[in-house]
Amino acid sequence: MVKGDILPFGDYTWQVLSVKDDRALIITENILELRWYHTKFVEVTWVDCALREYLNNEFYNTFSQDEKTKILTVINNNPDSPWFKSKGGEDTTDSIFLLSLEEVCEYFGDSKAKLHHKGSQTWYIDDENNSKRQAKYGNDFHWWRLRSPGYYGRTAASVTKDGYVYVRGNGVYGTPKDSGGLRPALWLSM
């Protein structure tokens, strides 16, 4: 297994983002569904959001017992937004999660320098890695959610349908009206 491989696991198709020793970081190849980050338009971080609860319970339980033994539980760091200083919240222990701003910038090309040096960028990172970050929901490209905070506590960062890293982010609930794409990620034991 190497970075870029596409593999089946559970009922889904996954893309390998990284291989380290005896484990691989994988993300669904496509957007599985549209889902809100939270159940109300309030300030919330990854540790307390409804989407984290859903992924680590209901979604996790779609896997068989044998598959669950291959899903590694990890501690995720949730740093503050590097552009807006909005709070990222506490570290979390997750089996299934969304990628952070830092992870999407590292694993889909290398856009980390642009994440940590805003320069003239106002709301998003638009670079040569856009096409690597694009994902489809059905037949069309669609935006998808990240776990990192956006401009303030009622927004969460995302990736646009054009593959831009939208650091400003989308509302956690209510706006925009389609709720945002879900691309779960996990560390798989090999």
MARVEXLUM-93841 format. One record per residue (C-alpha): residue number from 1; z, y, x. Coordinates in Angstrom, 1 decimal, decimal comma, always signed. Layout:
pase = NUM | z = Z | y = Y | x = X $
...
//
This chain:
pase = 1 | z = +0,0 | y = +0,0 | x = +0,0 $
pase = 2 | z = -1,0 | y = +3,4 | x = +1,3 $
pase = 3 | z = -1,0 | y = +7,0 | x = +0,1 $
pase = 4 | z = -3,7 | y = +7,6 | x = -2,5 $
pase = 5 | z = -3,7 | y = +4,0 | x = -3,8 $
pase = 6 | z = -3,8 | y = +3,5 | x = -7,5 $
pase = 7 | z = -1,7 | y = +0,6 | x = -8,9 $
pase = 8 | z = -0,5 | y = -0,9 | x = -12,1 $
pase = 9 | z = +3,3 | y = -1,0 | x = -12,8 $
pase = 10 | z = +4,8 | y = -1,5 | x = -16,2 $
pase = 11 | z = +2,3 | y = -0,4 | x = -18,8 $
pase = 12 | z = +1,0 | y = +2,5 | x = -16,7 $
pase = 13 | z = -1,3 | y = +3,3 | x = -13,8 $
pase = 14 | z = +0,3 | y = +5,1 | x = -10,9 $
pase = 15 | z = -0,9 | y = +7,0 | x = -7,8 $
pase = 16 | z = +0,9 | y = +6,4 | x = -4,5 $
pase = 17 | z = +2,1 | y = +9,7 | x = -3,1 $
pase = 18 | z = +4,1 | y = +8,5 | x = -0,1 $
pase = 19 | z = +5,1 | y = +5,3 | x = +1,6 $
pase = 20 | z = +8,3 | y = +5,2 | x = +3,6 $
pase = 21 | z = +9,6 | y = +1,9 | x = +5,2 $
pase = 22 | z = +10,1 | y = -0,4 | x = +2,2 $
pase = 23 | z = +9,5 | y = +2,0 | x = -0,6 $
pase = 24 | z = +6,8 | y = +4,1 | x = -2,2 $
pase = 25 | z = +6,9 | y = +7,3 | x = -4,2 $
pase = 26 | z = +4,5 | y = +6,9 | x = -7,2 $
pase = 27 | z = +3,5 | y = +9,2 | x = -10,1 $
pase = 28 | z = +1,5 | y = +8,3 | x = -13,2 $
pase = 29 | z = -2,2 | y = +8,9 | x = -12,5 $
pase = 30 | z = -2,6 | y = +10,7 | x = -15,8 $
pase = 31 | z = -0,5 | y = +12,6 | x = -18,2 $
pase = 32 | z = +1,2 | y = +10,1 | x = -20,5 $
pase = 33 | z = +2,3 | y = +12,4 | x = -23,4 $
pase = 34 | z = +3,1 | y = +16,0 | x = -24,2 $
pase = 35 | z = +6,9 | y = +16,7 | x = -24,3 $
pase = 36 | z = +9,2 | y = +19,7 | x = -24,2 $
pase = 37 | z = +11,5 | y = +20,2 | x = -21,2 $
pase = 38 | z = +14,4 | y = +20,7 | x = -23,5 $
pase = 39 | z = +15,3 | y = +20,8 | x = -27,2 $
pase = 40 | z = +16,0 | y = +24,6 | x = -27,5 $
pase = 41 | z = +14,8 | y = +27,8 | x = -25,8 $
pase = 42 | z = +17,9 | y = +28,3 | x = -23,7 $
pase = 43 | z = +18,7 | y = +28,5 | x = -20,0 $
pase = 44 | z = +18,8 | y = +24,9 | x = -18,6 $
pase = 45 | z = +18,3 | y = +23,2 | x = -15,3 $
pase = 46 | z = +17,0 | y = +19,7 | x = -14,6 $
pase = 47 | z = +20,5 | y = +18,2 | x = -14,6 $
pase = 48 | z = +21,1 | y = +19,0 | x = -18,3 $
pase = 49 | z = +17,6 | y = +19,0 | x = -19,8 $
pase = 50 | z = +16,5 | y = +16,7 | x = -22,6 $
pase = 51 | z = +13,4 | y = +15,5 | x = -20,6 $
pase = 52 | z = +15,6 | y = +14,1 | x = -17,8 $
pase = 53 | z = +17,7 | y = +12,3 | x = -20,4 $
pase = 54 | z = +14,6 | y = +10,9 | x = -22,0 $
pase = 55 | z = +13,0 | y = +9,7 | x = -18,7 $
pase = 56 | z = +16,2 | y = +8,0 | x = -17,4 $
pase = 57 | z = +16,9 | y = +6,2 | x = -20,7 $
pase = 58 | z = +14,2 | y = +5,7 | x = -23,3 $
pase = 59 | z = +11,3 | y = +5,8 | x = -20,8 $
pase = 60 | z = +13,1 | y = +3,7 | x = -18,2 $
pase = 61 | z = +13,8 | y = +1,1 | x = -20,9 $
pase = 62 | z = +10,0 | y = +0,6 | x = -21,4 $
pase = 63 | z = +10,1 | y = -1,4 | x = -18,2 $
pase = 64 | z = +11,0 | y = -5,1 | x = -18,0 $
pase = 65 | z = +14,2 | y = -6,3 | x = -16,3 $
pase = 66 | z = +12,2 | y = -7,5 | x = -13,3 $
pase = 67 | z = +10,4 | y = -4,1 | x = -13,1 $
pase = 68 | z = +13,7 | y = -2,2 | x = -13,4 $
pase = 69 | z = +15,0 | y = -4,1 | x = -10,2 $
pase = 70 | z = +12,0 | y = -2,5 | x = -8,3 $
pase = 71 | z = +12,8 | y = +1,1 | x = -9,5 $
pase = 72 | z = +15,1 | y = +2,7 | x = -6,9 $
pase = 73 | z = +17,8 | y = +5,1 | x = -8,0 $
pase = 74 | z = +17,6 | y = +8,3 | x = -5,8 $
pase = 75 | z = +19,5 | y = +11,5 | x = -5,4 $
pase = 76 | z = +17,2 | y = +14,4 | x = -6,1 $
pase = 77 | z = +17,8 | y = +17,8 | x = -4,6 $
pase = 78 | z = +17,1 | y = +20,7 | x = -7,1 $
pase = 79 | z = +16,8 | y = +23,9 | x = -5,0 $
pase = 80 | z = +16,6 | y = +27,4 | x = -6,4 $
pase = 81 | z = +13,1 | y = +28,8 | x = -6,9 $
pase = 82 | z = +11,9 | y = +30,1 | x = -3,5 $
pase = 83 | z = +10,1 | y = +33,0 | x = -5,2 $
pase = 84 | z = +12,4 | y = +34,1 | x = -8,0 $
pase = 85 | z = +15,8 | y = +32,7 | x = -6,9 $
pase = 86 | z = +16,4 | y = +31,2 | x = -10,4 $
pase = 87 | z = +18,9 | y = +28,4 | x = -10,2 $
pase = 88 | z = +17,7 | y = +24,9 | x = -9,6 $
pase = 89 | z = +21,1 | y = +23,3 | x = -10,6 $
pase = 90 | z = +23,1 | y = +20,4 | x = -9,2 $
pase = 91 | z = +21,6 | y = +17,4 | x = -7,3 $
pase = 92 | z = +20,9 | y = +14,6 | x = -9,7 $
pase = 93 | z = +20,9 | y = +10,8 | x = -9,5 $
pase = 94 | z = +17,7 | y = +9,6 | x = -11,2 $
pase = 95 | z = +15,6 | y = +6,5 | x = -11,6 $
pase = 96 | z = +12,7 | y = +8,3 | x = -13,1 $
pase = 97 | z = +12,0 | y = +12,0 | x = -12,6 $
pase = 98 | z = +9,5 | y = +14,9 | x = -12,5 $
pase = 99 | z = +8,3 | y = +16,2 | x = -9,1 $
pase = 100 | z = +9,9 | y = +19,4 | x = -7,8 $
pase = 101 | z = +7,9 | y = +22,4 | x = -6,5 $
pase = 102 | z = +8,5 | y = +21,3 | x = -3,0 $
pase = 103 | z = +7,3 | y = +17,7 | x = -3,7 $
pase = 104 | z = +4,1 | y = +18,7 | x = -5,5 $
pase = 105 | z = +3,3 | y = +21,1 | x = -2,6 $
pase = 106 | z = +4,0 | y = +18,4 | x = +0,0 $
pase = 107 | z = +2,4 | y = +15,3 | x = -1,6 $
pase = 108 | z = -0,8 | y = +16,8 | x = -3,1 $
pase = 109 | z = -2,2 | y = +18,3 | x = +0,1 $
pase = 110 | z = -0,1 | y = +20,6 | x = +2,1 $
pase = 111 | z = +0,8 | y = +23,9 | x = +0,3 $
pase = 112 | z = +4,4 | y = +24,1 | x = +1,5 $
pase = 113 | z = +3,7 | y = +27,2 | x = +3,6 $
pase = 114 | z = +2,5 | y = +29,1 | x = +0,5 $
pase = 115 | z = +5,5 | y = +28,0 | x = -1,4 $
pase = 116 | z = +7,9 | y = +29,5 | x = +1,1 $
pase = 117 | z = +5,9 | y = +32,6 | x = +2,0 $
pase = 118 | z = +4,9 | y = +34,2 | x = -1,3 $
pase = 119 | z = +2,7 | y = +36,9 | x = +0,2 $
pase = 120 | z = +0,4 | y = +38,5 | x = -2,3 $
pase = 121 | z = +0,6 | y = +35,5 | x = -4,7 $
pase = 122 | z = +2,1 | y = +36,7 | x = -8,0 $
pase = 123 | z = +2,7 | y = +33,7 | x = -10,2 $
pase = 124 | z = +1,0 | y = +30,6 | x = -8,8 $
pase = 125 | z = -0,4 | y = +28,9 | x = -5,7 $
pase = 126 | z = -4,2 | y = +28,7 | x = -5,9 $
pase = 127 | z = -5,6 | y = +26,9 | x = -2,8 $
pase = 128 | z = -7,9 | y = +24,1 | x = -1,5 $
pase = 129 | z = -5,5 | y = +21,4 | x = -3,0 $
pase = 130 | z = -6,0 | y = +22,4 | x = -6,6 $
pase = 131 | z = -8,3 | y = +19,5 | x = -7,4 $
pase = 132 | z = -5,8 | y = +17,0 | x = -6,0 $
pase = 133 | z = -3,1 | y = +18,3 | x = -8,4 $
pase = 134 | z = -5,3 | y = +18,2 | x = -11,6 $
pase = 135 | z = -4,4 | y = +15,6 | x = -14,2 $
pase = 136 | z = -5,9 | y = +14,5 | x = -17,5 $
pase = 137 | z = -4,4 | y = +14,1 | x = -20,9 $
pase = 138 | z = -7,0 | y = +12,0 | x = -22,8 $
pase = 139 | z = -10,4 | y = +13,2 | x = -21,7 $
pase = 140 | z = -9,4 | y = +16,7 | x = -20,6 $
pase = 141 | z = -7,5 | y = +18,3 | x = -17,8 $
pase = 142 | z = -4,2 | y = +19,6 | x = -19,0 $
pase = 143 | z = -1,1 | y = +21,3 | x = -17,5 $
pase = 144 | z = +1,9 | y = +19,2 | x = -16,5 $
pase = 145 | z = +5,6 | y = +19,9 | x = -16,0 $
pase = 146 | z = +7,8 | y = +19,9 | x = -12,8 $
pase = 147 | z = +11,6 | y = +19,7 | x = -12,7 $
pase = 148 | z = +12,0 | y = +23,0 | x = -10,7 $
pase = 149 | z = +13,1 | y = +26,3 | x = -12,4 $
pase = 150 | z = +10,5 | y = +28,9 | x = -13,1 $
pase = 151 | z = +10,8 | y = +32,7 | x = -13,3 $
pase = 152 | z = +14,2 | y = +32,5 | x = -15,0 $
pase = 153 | z = +16,4 | y = +29,8 | x = -16,6 $
pase = 154 | z = +14,4 | y = +29,4 | x = -19,8 $
pase = 155 | z = +11,2 | y = +28,4 | x = -17,8 $
pase = 156 | z = +10,3 | y = +25,4 | x = -15,7 $
pase = 157 | z = +7,6 | y = +25,3 | x = -13,0 $
pase = 158 | z = +4,4 | y = +23,4 | x = -13,7 $
pase = 159 | z = +0,9 | y = +22,6 | x = -12,6 $
pase = 160 | z = -1,9 | y = +24,2 | x = -14,5 $
pase = 161 | z = -5,0 | y = +22,4 | x = -15,9 $
pase = 162 | z = -6,9 | y = +23,9 | x = -13,0 $
pase = 163 | z = -4,4 | y = +22,4 | x = -10,5 $
pase = 164 | z = -2,6 | y = +25,7 | x = -9,6 $
pase = 165 | z = +1,1 | y = +25,3 | x = -8,8 $
pase = 166 | z = +2,5 | y = +27,6 | x = -11,5 $
pase = 167 | z = +5,7 | y = +28,8 | x = -9,8 $
pase = 168 | z = +6,5 | y = +31,2 | x = -12,7 $
pase = 169 | z = +6,6 | y = +28,3 | x = -15,1 $
pase = 170 | z = +6,3 | y = +27,6 | x = -18,8 $
pase = 171 | z = +9,0 | y = +27,9 | x = -21,5 $
pase = 172 | z = +11,4 | y = +25,0 | x = -21,7 $
pase = 173 | z = +10,9 | y = +24,9 | x = -25,5 $
pase = 174 | z = +8,7 | y = +26,6 | x = -28,1 $
pase = 175 | z = +6,1 | y = +28,4 | x = -25,9 $
pase = 176 | z = +3,4 | y = +27,5 | x = -25,2 $
pase = 177 | z = +2,9 | y = +25,5 | x = -28,4 $
pase = 178 | z = +1,7 | y = +22,2 | x = -26,8 $
pase = 179 | z = +4,9 | y = +21,4 | x = -24,9 $
pase = 180 | z = +3,4 | y = +20,3 | x = -21,6 $
pase = 181 | z = +2,2 | y = +17,2 | x = -19,9 $
pase = 182 | z = +4,5 | y = +14,4 | x = -18,7 $
pase = 183 | z = +3,8 | y = +12,7 | x = -15,4 $
pase = 184 | z = +6,9 | y = +10,6 | x = -14,5 $
pase = 185 | z = +7,5 | y = +9,8 | x = -10,9 $
pase = 186 | z = +9,7 | y = +7,1 | x = -9,2 $
pase = 187 | z = +10,5 | y = +5,4 | x = -5,9 $
pase = 188 | z = +9,3 | y = +1,8 | x = -6,0 $
pase = 189 | z = +10,8 | y = -0,9 | x = -3,9 $
pase = 190 | z = +8,2 | y = -2,9 | x = -2,0 $
//
